Amino acid sequence: MKAYTLNRYSKDDKLQLVELSEPTVQENEVLVQIHSASVNQLDLKLKSGEFKLLLPYKFPLVLGHDVAGTITKVGSRVSRFKVGDEVYARPADFHIGAFAEFISIHENDVALKPKNLSMEEASSIPLVGLTVWQALVEKAKLQKGQKVFIQAGSGGVGTIAIQLAKHLGAIVATTTSAANFEMVKSLGADVVIDYKTQDFETILKDYDVVLNSQDEKTLEKSLRILKPGGKLISISGPPDTASAKELGLPWFLKTVIFFLSRKVKIQTKKRNVAYSFLLMQANGKQLAEISALIEAGIIRPVIDKVFLFEQTNEALSYVGSGRAKGKIVINVQL
């Protein structure tokens, strides 16, 4: 099969198109012929080595965390899927590889593709959908009437987070450029701030939840808009000791992470707010719940651009530019 591989950590190196053996299927896995994949910031962070402490991958590595396609083989103990099923998934860490023609995935990480989505649309959902679900439903336990600040509302995570937060009954504030105001309002944003000309810290006050996806400076400002007892959940770092424990990292990495998160811990204690880092986990059951919301018309995908498989490096560059509105998709099978 054809696949794009990474041979070392590098911001600048391009992925190499190579021939690899078709993946072997373990007893609890399904083999998926990939129709479409999508590109995430996580792919760029892994490529550059930014997450090498948390996710120490071996090379050569096939990137790609989102997949939609058709099952062509099932393992001997697979009970929930059959050959021919159209599915989508976010493969588990250390089992990624969507920038390829085939991938084997544990059945627990797979869900049936929403009936009302194309393959391209479906491949845009898993990572951002699960990230938002685990942040707002699992960690924040967002309630009706609460106020939530979702940074970068026109991005891949932001577009889905706004829709889920509105479904949960929250009052939603977000940041974006003036050109994207109408789009984020159409998704359900109540308060929209132009990050180029306005300072959200002077506008927002007494928020219950912040979903942080930006830099350290934005995180510090976000802590100041929370009310006492509020929660900040970050998908961009710094990692905290709880996430290090969840990942089962060795003691010396836990020590490193303790010092990386020390500053934000001091700030949260002073303000009587909570901080947690979210490294999203694959979960087919949660993805099936997201599918139900999609099929009910509550959540819809937002896609900026679809690239051909041979344009995979261009797709990564476009995501890296920060200009994408919603998700960038790669069509593997044409």
C-alpha positions in Angstrom: 0.0 0.0 0.0 1.0 3.6 -0.4 1.7 5.7 2.7 3.4 8.9 3.8 6.2 8.4 6.3 8.1 10.6 8.6 11.7 9.5 9.3 12.7 12.0 12.0 11.4 14.9 14.0 11.4 18.0 11.9 9.2 21.1 11.2 10.6 21.4 7.7 11.1 17.9 6.3 8.3 16.7 4.0 6.6 13.4 4.4 7.9 10.7 2.0 5.5 8.7 -0.1 6.5 5.0 0.1 5.3 1.5 -0.5 4.5 -0.4 2.8 3.0 -3.8 3.5 -0.7 -3.9 4.2 -1.2 -3.9 8.0 -1.8 -7.2 9.7 -5.1 -7.5 11.5 -5.1 -8.7 15.1 -8.0 -10.6 16.6 -9.8 -7.5 18.0 -9.0 -5.3 15.0 -10.7 -4.3 11.7 -8.8 -3.4 8.5 -10.1 -0.2 7.0 -9.6 0.8 3.4 -9.2 4.5 3.9 -11.3 6.8 1.8 -10.5 10.1 3.5 -8.3 11.4 6.3 -8.1 14.8 7.9 -5.1 16.8 9.2 -4.9 18.1 12.8 -2.5 20.3 14.7 -1.5 17.2 16.6 0.0 15.8 13.4 2.2 18.9 13.1 3.2 18.8 16.8 4.2 15.1 16.5 6.1 15.9 13.3 8.1 18.7 14.9 8.8 16.7 18.1 6.8 18.9 20.4 5.1 16.0 22.0 8.0 13.5 22.0 8.0 13.4 25.8 4.4 12.4 26.0 4.2 10.4 22.8 7.6 8.8 22.0 6.9 7.3 18.6 9.4 5.1 16.7 10.4 5.9 13.1 9.5 5.6 10.3 6.1 6.9 11.4 2.9 7.2 9.4 1.0 10.2 10.7 -2.8 10.8 10.6 -5.3 10.7 13.4 -8.7 10.8 11.6 -10.0 8.2 9.2 -13.2 7.3 7.3 -13.4 4.3 5.1 -14.8 0.8 4.5 -13.9 -2.4 6.5 -12.2 -5.0 4.3 -11.2 -7.6 7.0 -12.2 -8.3 10.6 -10.2 -10.1 13.3 -11.4 -13.4 14.7 -12.8 -11.8 17.9 -14.5 -8.8 16.4 -18.2 -8.7 17.2 -19.5 -5.2 16.4 -18.5 -4.8 12.8 -18.4 -6.7 9.5 -16.8 -6.5 6.1 -18.4 -3.7 4.1 -19.3 -1.5 7.0 -18.6 2.2 6.4 -16.8 3.5 9.5 -14.9 6.4 11.0 -12.4 6.5 13.8 -9.6 8.2 15.7 -7.1 5.4 16.1 -5.5 5.1 19.5 -2.1 6.6 20.2 0.8 4.5 18.9 -1.7 2.9 16.4 -2.2 6.0 14.2 -1.5 6.1 10.4 -4.3 7.6 8.4 -2.1 9.1 5.7 -2.1 5.7 3.9 -4.4 3.4 1.9 -5.1 1.0 4.7 -5.1 1.0 8.5 -5.9 -1.6 11.2 -7.8 -0.3 14.2 -9.1 -1.9 17.4 -12.9 -2.3 17.2 -13.3 -0.4 20.5 -12.0 2.8 18.7 -14.3 2.5 15.7 -17.9 3.8 15.1 -20.3 3.5 12.1 -20.1 6.5 9.9 -23.0 8.9 10.3 -25.5 8.1 7.5 -25.9 11.8 6.6 -22.2 12.5 6.1 -19.9 11.9 3.1 -16.6 10.1 3.7 -14.8 13.4 3.5 -17.2 15.0 6.1 -16.9 12.0 8.4 -13.1 12.0 8.4 -13.1 15.6 9.7 -14.9 14.7 12.9 -13.3 12.0 15.1 -10.3 13.8 16.7 -12.0 17.2 17.2 -15.3 15.6 18.1 -13.8 13.4 20.8 -11.6 16.3 22.0 -14.6 18.5 22.5 -16.7 15.7 24.1 -14.0 14.8 26.6 -13.3 18.4 27.4 -16.9 19.7 27.8 -18.9 16.6 28.8 -16.3 14.5 30.6 -14.0 17.0 32.3 -15.9 20.3 32.5 -19.3 18.6 33.0 -20.8 21.7 31.3 -24.3 22.6 32.4 -27.2 24.5 31.0 -26.8 28.2 31.6 -23.1 28.1 32.3 -20.7 30.4 30.4 -17.9 28.9 28.4 -15.1 30.6 26.5 -13.9 28.6 23.4 -10.8 30.0 21.9 -10.3 30.1 18.1 -13.9 29.5 17.2 -13.3 29.1 13.5 -10.7 26.4 13.9 -11.3 22.6 13.7 -11.9 22.2 17.4 -13.7 25.5 17.9 -16.3 24.9 15.2 -17.4 21.6 16.9 -17.0 22.9 20.4 -19.4 25.8 19.8 -22.1 23.5 18.5 -21.8 21.0 21.3 -21.7 23.7 24.0 -24.9 25.3 22.6 -26.5 21.8 22.5 -25.6 21.5 26.2 -27.4 24.8 26.9 -24.3 27.0 27.6 -23.7 30.6 26.8 -20.8 30.6 24.4 -18.1 33.2 23.8 -15.3 32.8 21.2 -12.5 34.6 19.4 -11.9 34.8 15.7 -11.2 37.3 13.0 -13.9 39.7 11.8 -14.2 37.8 8.5 -15.4 34.7 10.4 -18.0 36.4 12.7 -21.0 35.3 10.7 -19.8 31.7 10.5 -19.2 31.3 14.2 -22.5 33.0 15.0 -24.3 30.5 12.7 -22.7 27.7 14.7 -24.2 29.2 17.9 -21.7 31.6 19.4 -23.3 34.3 21.6 -20.3 36.6 22.1 -17.8 37.0 19.3 -14.5 38.8 19.9 -12.1 40.0 17.1 -8.8 38.8 18.4 -7.0 41.2 16.1 -8.6 44.4 17.5 -10.1 43.4 20.9 -8.7 41.9 24.2 -11.1 39.2 25.4 -9.8 39.7 29.0 -11.4 43.2 29.1 -14.8 41.9 27.7 -15.3 38.5 29.4 -15.9 38.0 33.2 -17.0 35.3 35.6 -16.9 32.4 33.1 -17.4 28.8 34.3 -15.3 27.1 31.7 -12.5 27.9 29.3 -11.4 25.6 26.5 -7.8 26.7 25.9 -6.1 25.9 22.6 -3.7 28.7 22.3 -0.3 29.9 23.8 0.9 30.4 27.3 0.0 34.1 27.3 -3.6 33.4 26.3 -3.8 30.7 28.9 -2.8 33.1 31.7 -5.3 35.7 30.5 -8.0 33.0 30.4 -7.4 32.1 34.0 -8.3 35.7 34.9 -11.7 35.6 33.3 -12.8 32.5 35.3 -15.0 32.9 38.4 -13.9 31.1 41.6 -14.4 27.4 41.1 -14.2 27.7 37.4 -12.3 25.2 35.1 -9.8 25.7 32.4 -9.2 22.7 30.2 -6.2 23.0 27.9 -5.5 20.9 24.7 -2.3 22.8 24.0 -0.4 22.4 27.3 1.3 22.5 29.5 0.7 18.9 30.5 0.0 18.3 34.1 0.9 15.5 36.6 -2.6 13.9 36.3 -2.1 13.4 32.5 1.4 12.1 33.1 -0.1 9.5 35.5 -2.8 8.6 33.1 -0.2 7.9 30.4 1.9 5.8 32.7 5.0 7.9 32.2 8.2 7.0 34.0 9.1 8.9 37.2 11.7 11.2 35.5 9.1 12.4 32.9 6.6 12.9 35.7 9.2 15.1 37.4 9.8 17.1 34.2 6.0 17.6 33.7 5.7 18.7 37.4 8.0 21.6 36.7 6.5 22.4 33.4 3.1 22.8 35.0 4.2 24.4 38.2 3.6 28.0 37.1 0.0 27.4 36.0 -0.6 25.4 39.2 0.5 28.4 41.4 -1.8 30.7 39.3 -4.8 28.5 39.6 -4.4 28.0 43.3 -4.2 31.8 43.8 -7.4 32.3 41.9 -9.3 29.3 43.3 -9.8 27.8 39.8 -9.0 24.3 38.4 -6.6 23.5 35.5 -6.4 20.3 33.6 -4.6 19.2 30.4 -6.5 17.0 28.0 -4.7 14.6 25.8 -7.7 13.1 24.0 -8.1 9.3 24.0 -9.7 7.2 21.3 -13.2 6.0 22.2 -15.6 4.4 19.8 -18.6 4.5 22.2 -18.2 8.3 22.6 -17.8 8.6 18.8 -21.1 6.8 18.4 -22.8 9.3 20.7 -21.3 12.1 18.6 -22.7 10.3 15.5 -26.2 10.4 17.0 -25.9 14.2 17.4 -24.7 14.5 13.8 -27.5 12.4 12.4 -30.0 14.5 14.5 -28.6 17.7 12.8 -27.3 19.1 16.1 -23.6 19.0 15.0 -22.4 19.5 11.4 -18.8 19.3 10.1 -17.1 22.4 8.8 -14.6 21.8 6.1 -12.3 24.4 4.6 -10.6 22.5 1.8 -10.1 18.9 0.4 -6.7 17.9 -0.9 -5.8 14.9 -3.0 -3.6 12.2 -1.5 -0.6 13.3 -3.5 -1.1 16.8 -2.0 -0.7 15.5 1.6 2.4 17.7 2.3 0.5 20.7 1.0 -2.4 19.9 3.3 -0.1 19.8 6.3 1.4 23.2 5.3 -2.0 24.7 5.0 -3.0 23.6 8.5 0.3 25.0 9.7 -0.4 28.4 8.2 -3.3 28.9 10.7 -5.6 30.1 7.9 -8.0 27.1 7.9 -11.6 27.6 8.8 -12.8 24.2 10.2 -11.0 21.1 9.0 -8.7 20.1 6.2 -9.4 16.8 4.5 -7.2 14.5 2.4 -9.1 12.3 -0.2 -7.1 9.1 -0.3 -9.3 7.1 -2.7 -10.5 8.8 -5.8 
